[in-house]
């Protein structure tokens, strides 16, 4: 193998590794974003439930229950 062929081979190897690393990082970023979205949705649902409970308690207090 000539030095030009070796350099080309090495460049191809480096490119393949970089593409794999990029793909892995993108997958991790997508998973992190998905987890954050789920967490925010759960927090929002909990806040709505608390607000509804507080609203009901206020209604009950006003109506004398």
Kinemage of the C-alpha trace (Angstrom):
@kinemage 1
@onewidth
@group {chain A} dominant
@subgroup {mainchain}
@vectorlist {calphas} color= white
{ca unk a 1} P 0.000 0.000 0.000
{ca unk a 2} L 1.458 3.348 -1.014
{ca unk a 3} L 1.581 6.291 1.353
{ca unk a 4} L -1.187 8.001 -0.651
{ca unk a 5} L -3.412 4.941 -0.343
{ca unk a 6} L -2.620 4.676 3.361
{ca unk a 7} L -3.460 8.341 3.914
{ca unk a 8} L -6.728 7.884 2.014
{ca unk a 9} L -7.557 4.808 4.081
{ca unk a 10} L -6.798 6.650 7.320
{ca unk a 11} L -8.953 9.596 6.203
{ca unk a 12} L -11.815 7.205 5.466
{ca unk a 13} L -11.454 5.607 8.871
{ca unk a 14} L -11.471 8.999 10.588
{ca unk a 15} L -14.532 10.072 8.608
{ca unk a 16} L -16.387 6.891 9.558
{ca unk a 17} L -15.580 7.333 13.230
{ca unk a 18} L -16.660 10.985 13.149
{ca unk a 19} L -19.957 10.079 11.469
{ca unk a 20} L -20.624 7.364 14.048
{ca unk a 21} L -19.836 9.719 16.926
{ca unk a 22} L -22.089 12.410 15.446
{ca unk a 23} L -24.904 9.915 15.030
{ca unk a 24} L -24.510 8.759 18.628
{ca unk a 25} L -24.528 12.330 19.942
{ca unk a 26} L -27.638 13.155 17.902
{ca unk a 27} L -29.423 10.086 19.279
{ca unk a 28} L -28.531 11.085 22.842
{ca unk a 29} L -29.682 14.659 22.244
{ca unk a 30} L -33.012 13.442 20.845
{ca unk a 31} L -33.505 11.143 23.831
{ca unk a 32} L -32.683 13.952 26.265
{ca unk a 33} L -35.163 16.263 24.527
{ca unk a 34} L -37.842 13.588 24.647
{ca unk a 35} L -37.267 13.012 28.355
{ca unk a 36} L -37.428 16.752 29.029
{ca unk a 37} L -40.698 17.018 27.118
{ca unk a 38} L -42.218 14.172 29.138
{ca unk a 39} L -41.053 15.746 32.393
{ca unk a 40} L -42.540 19.117 31.466
{ca unk a 41} L -45.832 17.492 30.492
{ca unk a 42} L -45.995 15.622 33.805
{ca unk a 43} L -45.227 18.814 35.727
{ca unk a 44} L -47.944 20.644 33.834
{ca unk a 45} L -50.471 17.936 34.623
{ca unk a 46} L -49.549 18.050 38.307
{ca unk a 47} L -49.907 21.831 38.370
{ca unk a 48} L -53.319 21.609 36.693
{ca unk a 49} L -54.481 19.031 39.206
{ca unk a 50} L -53.314 21.210 42.115
{ca unk a 51} L -55.007 24.270 40.619
{ca unk a 52} L -58.244 22.356 40.153
{ca unk a 53} L -58.046 21.128 43.734
{ca unk a 54} L -57.422 24.651 45.010
{ca unk a 55} L -60.302 25.948 42.940
{ca unk a 56} L -62.613 23.307 44.324
{ca unk a 57} L -61.488 24.060 47.880
{ca unk a 58} L -62.241 27.744 47.330
{ca unk a 59} L -65.696 26.900 45.959
{ca unk a 60} L -66.353 24.615 48.917
{ca unk a 61} L -65.290 27.321 51.366
{ca unk a 62} L -67.504 29.902 49.703
{ca unk a 63} L -70.496 27.592 49.624
{ca unk a 64} L -69.905 26.613 53.275
{ca unk a 65} L -69.109 22.921 52.716
